[in-house]
Amino acid sequence: MIIYKIFCRPEWDDMRAKGQTLGAPVDLADGYIHFSAAPQLAETAAKWFAGQSDLVLLAIDAAHLGDDLKWEPARGGVLFPHLYRALTIADVVWDKSLPLGASGHIFPEGVF
């Protein structure tokens, strides 16, 4: 199963330079890295990244993360994937720009 992480471009650039990350400021504050499953992704983008451009969408193979990935209740009790370790470049299946269009973010084909 593929799960997704949205980063601002500077966060992604920093991760690529260092080879890993403990996440964005919200991840650091919460103590784990927030991800979304495909059905959760559009709502995550609209809620947390509304109006933001220059974003990067990362695709991660959930099976590759092993027991460090926990599915825990979040918005409305829905289970969301949370990673309790650093995210490494080796974990990333692909990365693509997540541009902002007139009616919201434009997701790559095949995500939904």
ZISUL-V165603 format. One record per run of one state. SS is the DSSP state (helix for helix, strand for strand, loop for the rest). FROM is the first residue (numbers start at 1). TO is the last residue. Records with the same first field share a line. If there is no record, write none. Layout:
SS=FROM-TO ; FROM-TO
This chain:
loop=1-1 ; 19-19 ; 22-24 ; 31-32 ; 35-35 ; 49-54 ; 74-74 ; 78-78 ; 84-86 ; 99-99 ; 102-103 ; 106-112
strand=2-8 ; 20-21 ; 33-34 ; 36-37 ; 55-61 ; 69-73 ; 79-83 ; 87-88 ; 92-98 ; 100-101 ; 104-105
helix=9-18 ; 25-30 ; 38-48 ; 62-68 ; 75-77 ; 89-91
